[in-house]
Amino acid sequence: METKIIGGKIAEARKKTNLSQAQLAQQLFISPQAVGKWERGESMPDIVTLNRLAEILGVDLNYFSQAFPSAVTGTTPHAYQTTKAHTWDMSLGNWVDADFSGLKNLHEKFSGSNMQRCKFIGSEISGLLLKSNHIDSCDFSGSDISGSRFQACQMVNNRLKDCSLKDAEFSGCHIKDNDFTGADFTGAAFKSASLMKNTMANAVLRCTSFHSTDFADTVFEGTLEDCYFENCAFSKVTFQRVTLTNTFFKCKNLKRIRFVECSADRMTYEFLKNGKAELSGITMI
């Protein structure tokens, strides 16, 4: 039933844009017979092809997958458009050099996948479940990944510049050599994770919590507000030109943290002092 619904939507959008099956197939580098099978509901394109279809036909990706009226100008809604949305499960895939840039409203599973050199630039992919993923050299710049859950993932050498990671959760993850410049971690939580050699310049850390997390070779810049560090370990960690307010450090040893031109309120200052931190690089607000 779902393949017929999606097939009907492909046919409707194709006709609205005055493309023949052959012309559409040519742009997708496939056979016209494949397009015919989609429109008859005999088969269904994969998510990468659907994303390309959306671009060619001038529709949003959720035109194919959600119970919304047609996104094609002037199209009259049909009964099939109120059918339950298709559930995409991107798990157990081997995604290499795939371009998902501009992907919209993918709120589904993406677990157990190998993801290398993929592009998600400017995508809206909040609420994803990523479990046991290997994510290497991917570009998520400017994407909305808020509310997503990363569980036992290996995240190495990725670009997450200016990403929204609000309310995201990282548990049991190994996070190394990633660029988080300008990323928004408001409300994010890290649990039993390790963060090594990541760039955190001008990242927003507000109500961000770190539990049993190991930090190594990391430089923080910007503002930390209402943040929480509990049972964390630090090695070669620098807070540089950082303003710390109402930030809680409940860690055994803070001696390996270096503070350079930082400022802190009284509460945060006392937490750092209690943890034996070197305070010469901190001025009181």
C-alpha positions as CSV (number, residue, x, y, z in Angstrom):
1,M,0.0,0.0,0.0
2,E,2.8,2.5,0.9
3,T,4.7,1.9,-2.3
4,K,1.5,2.7,-4.3
5,I,1.0,5.9,-2.3
6,I,4.6,7.1,-2.9
7,G,4.3,6.0,-6.5
8,G,1.2,8.1,-6.9
9,K,2.9,11.1,-5.4
10,I,5.9,10.7,-7.8
11,A,3.6,10.5,-10.8
12,E,1.6,13.6,-9.6
13,A,4.6,15.8,-9.1
14,R,6.3,14.6,-12.3
15,K,3.2,15.5,-14.4
16,K,2.9,18.9,-12.6
17,T,6.5,19.7,-13.7
18,N,5.7,18.6,-17.3
19,L,8.4,15.8,-17.2
20,S,7.9,12.5,-19.0
21,Q,9.0,9.3,-17.3
22,A,12.0,9.2,-19.8
23,Q,13.1,12.7,-19.0
24,L,12.9,12.1,-15.2
25,A,14.8,8.9,-15.6
26,Q,17.5,10.7,-17.6
27,Q,18.1,13.2,-14.8
28,L,18.3,10.3,-12.2
29,F,20.6,8.2,-14.5
30,I,18.2,5.3,-14.3
31,S,15.9,3.6,-16.9
32,P,12.4,4.8,-17.7
33,Q,11.1,1.4,-16.7
34,A,12.3,2.0,-13.2
35,V,10.3,5.2,-13.0
36,G,7.3,3.3,-14.3
37,K,7.6,0.6,-11.6
38,W,7.7,3.3,-8.9
39,E,4.6,5.0,-10.2
40,R,2.7,1.7,-10.4
41,G,3.7,0.8,-6.9
42,E,5.8,-2.2,-7.9
43,S,9.0,-0.9,-6.3
44,M,10.2,2.1,-4.3
45,P,13.3,4.4,-4.6
46,D,15.8,4.5,-1.8
47,I,16.2,7.5,0.5
48,V,19.1,8.9,-1.5
49,T,17.1,8.8,-4.8
50,L,14.1,10.2,-3.0
51,N,16.1,13.2,-1.9
52,R,17.3,13.8,-5.5
53,L,13.7,13.3,-6.7
54,A,12.5,16.0,-4.3
55,E,15.1,18.4,-5.8
56,I,14.1,17.7,-9.4
57,L,10.3,17.8,-8.8
58,G,10.5,20.9,-6.6
59,V,8.9,19.3,-3.5
60,D,10.0,18.8,0.1
61,L,11.2,15.3,1.1
62,N,8.2,14.9,3.5
63,Y,5.9,15.2,0.5
64,F,6.7,11.5,0.0
65,S,6.6,10.4,3.6
66,Q,4.1,12.4,5.6
67,A,0.4,13.0,5.6
68,F,0.6,16.5,4.4
69,P,-1.2,18.2,1.5
70,S,0.8,18.3,-1.7
71,A,3.8,20.7,-1.8
72,V,3.4,21.1,-5.5
73,T,1.8,24.5,-6.3
74,G,-1.8,24.2,-7.5
75,T,-2.2,20.5,-6.8
76,T,-5.4,19.4,-5.2
77,P,-5.0,17.0,-2.2
78,H,-6.1,13.4,-2.7
79,A,-7.2,10.8,-0.3
80,Y,-3.9,9.1,-0.3
81,Q,-2.2,12.2,1.2
82,T,-3.8,11.6,4.6
83,T,-2.4,8.1,4.9
84,K,0.0,7.4,7.7
85,A,3.6,8.5,7.1
86,H,6.1,6.0,5.9
87,T,8.7,5.1,8.5
88,W,12.3,5.3,7.3
89,D,14.9,3.1,8.9
90,M,18.3,4.0,7.7
91,S,20.0,1.5,10.0
92,L,22.7,-1.1,9.1
93,G,23.7,0.9,6.0
94,N,27.1,1.4,4.5
95,W,26.9,5.1,3.5
96,V,30.1,6.3,1.8
97,D,30.3,9.7,-0.1
98,A,26.5,10.1,0.1
99,D,25.2,13.6,-0.2
100,F,22.2,14.2,2.1
101,S,22.6,18.0,2.1
102,G,19.4,19.9,2.7
103,L,17.6,16.7,3.9
104,K,14.4,17.7,5.7
105,N,12.5,16.2,8.6
106,L,14.2,12.8,8.9
107,H,13.2,11.9,12.4
108,E,14.0,8.2,12.3
109,K,16.6,5.5,13.0
110,F,20.1,5.7,11.5
111,S,21.7,3.1,13.7
112,G,24.5,0.5,13.2
113,S,25.7,2.3,10.1
114,N,29.0,3.0,8.6
115,M,29.0,6.7,7.5
116,Q,32.1,8.0,5.8
117,R,32.6,11.3,4.0
118,C,28.9,11.9,3.9
119,K,27.4,15.4,3.6
120,F,24.5,16.6,5.7
121,I,25.1,20.3,5.2
122,G,22.1,22.5,6.2
123,S,19.9,19.4,6.9
124,E,17.0,19.3,9.4
125,I,17.6,15.9,11.0
126,S,16.5,16.5,14.6
127,G,15.4,13.6,16.8
128,L,17.6,10.9,15.2
129,L,18.6,7.7,16.9
130,L,22.3,6.9,16.1
131,K,23.4,3.8,17.9
132,S,26.8,2.0,17.3
133,N,27.5,4.2,14.3
134,H,30.9,4.8,12.9
135,I,30.8,8.4,11.7
136,D,34.0,9.5,10.0
137,S,34.9,12.7,8.0
138,C,31.2,13.7,7.5
139,D,30.1,17.3,7.2
140,F,27.1,18.4,9.2
141,S,27.8,22.1,9.0
142,G,24.7,24.3,9.7
143,S,22.5,21.3,10.4
144,D,19.7,20.9,13.0
145,I,20.5,17.7,15.0
146,S,18.7,18.8,18.1
147,G,17.2,16.2,20.3
148,S,19.1,13.4,18.7
149,R,20.6,10.5,20.6
150,F,24.1,9.2,19.9
151,Q,24.7,5.9,21.7
152,A,28.1,4.1,21.6
153,C,29.1,5.9,18.4
154,Q,32.6,6.5,17.1
155,M,32.7,10.1,15.8
156,V,36.0,11.0,14.2
157,N,37.2,14.0,12.1
158,N,33.7,15.4,11.4
159,R,32.6,19.0,10.8
160,L,29.7,20.2,13.0
161,K,30.3,23.9,12.6
162,D,27.3,26.1,13.6
163,C,25.2,23.0,14.2
164,S,22.2,22.9,16.6
165,L,22.8,20.1,19.1
166,K,20.3,21.4,21.6
167,D,19.1,18.6,24.0
168,A,21.2,16.1,22.2
169,E,22.5,13.1,24.2
170,F,25.9,11.5,23.8
171,S,26.3,8.3,25.8
172,G,29.3,5.9,25.6
173,C,30.6,7.8,22.6
174,H,34.2,8.3,21.5
175,I,34.4,11.8,20.0
176,K,37.8,12.8,18.5
177,D,39.1,15.5,16.1
178,N,35.7,17.0,15.4
179,D,35.1,20.7,14.6
180,F,32.3,22.0,16.9
181,T,33.0,25.7,16.1
182,G,29.9,27.7,16.8
183,A,27.8,24.7,17.7
184,D,24.9,25.1,20.1
185,F,25.0,22.5,23.0
186,T,22.2,24.1,25.0
187,G,20.7,21.3,27.2
188,A,22.9,18.6,25.7
189,A,24.1,15.8,27.9
190,F,27.3,13.7,27.7
191,K,27.4,10.4,29.7
192,S,30.4,8.1,29.9
193,A,31.9,9.7,26.8
194,S,35.4,10.6,25.8
195,L,36.2,13.9,24.0
196,M,39.7,14.2,22.5
197,K,41.3,17.0,20.4
198,N,37.9,18.5,19.5
199,T,37.6,22.2,18.5
200,M,35.1,24.0,20.7
201,A,35.7,27.6,19.6
202,N,32.7,29.9,20.3
203,A,30.5,26.9,21.1
204,V,27.4,27.6,23.2
205,L,27.4,25.6,26.4
206,R,24.3,26.5,28.4
207,C,22.6,24.0,30.8
208,T,25.0,21.4,29.3
209,S,26.0,18.4,31.5
210,F,29.0,16.1,31.4
211,H,28.8,12.9,33.5
212,S,31.8,10.5,33.8
213,T,33.3,12.0,30.7
214,D,37.0,12.1,29.8
215,F,38.5,15.3,28.2
216,A,41.9,15.4,26.5
217,D,43.7,18.0,24.4
218,T,40.6,20.2,24.3
219,V,40.3,24.0,24.2
220,F,37.1,25.7,25.3
221,E,36.3,29.2,24.3
222,G,33.2,31.4,24.8
223,T,30.6,31.1,27.5
224,L,29.7,28.3,29.9
225,E,26.5,29.0,31.8
226,D,24.6,26.7,34.1
227,C,26.8,23.8,33.1
228,Y,27.6,20.7,35.1
229,F,30.7,18.5,35.3
230,E,30.5,15.4,37.5
231,N,33.2,12.7,37.9
232,C,35.0,13.9,34.8
233,A,38.7,13.5,34.0
234,F,40.8,16.2,32.4
235,S,44.1,16.0,30.5
236,K,45.6,18.9,28.7
237,V,42.4,20.9,28.8
238,T,42.4,24.7,28.4
239,F,39.6,27.2,29.1
240,Q,40.7,30.2,27.1
241,R,38.9,33.6,27.4
242,V,35.9,31.8,28.8
243,T,33.2,33.3,31.1
244,L,32.0,30.7,33.5
245,T,28.7,31.4,35.4
246,N,26.8,29.1,37.7
247,T,28.9,26.1,36.5
248,F,29.3,23.1,38.8
249,F,32.5,21.1,39.0
250,K,32.2,17.9,41.1
251,C,35.4,16.2,40.1
252,K,38.3,14.9,42.1
253,N,41.1,16.6,40.4
254,L,41.0,19.8,38.4
255,K,44.8,20.5,38.5
256,R,45.2,19.5,34.8
257,I,42.9,22.3,33.6
258,R,44.6,25.5,32.4
259,F,42.7,28.7,32.6
260,V,43.8,31.6,30.4
261,E,42.1,35.1,30.6
262,C,38.9,33.6,32.1
263,S,36.3,35.1,34.4
264,A,34.0,33.3,36.8
265,D,31.2,34.2,39.3
266,R,31.6,33.5,43.0
267,M,29.8,30.1,42.9
268,T,31.9,28.7,40.1
269,Y,35.1,30.1,41.5
270,E,34.5,28.3,44.8
271,F,33.8,25.0,43.0
272,L,37.1,25.3,41.1
273,K,39.0,26.2,44.2
274,N,37.6,23.2,46.1
275,G,38.8,21.0,43.2
276,K,42.4,22.3,43.6
277,A,42.3,24.1,40.2
278,E,45.0,26.6,39.4
279,L,43.0,29.9,39.6
280,S,45.7,32.4,38.5
281,G,44.1,32.7,35.1
282,I,40.7,33.5,36.5
283,T,39.3,36.9,37.6
284,M,36.1,37.2,39.7
285,I,33.0,38.6,38.0
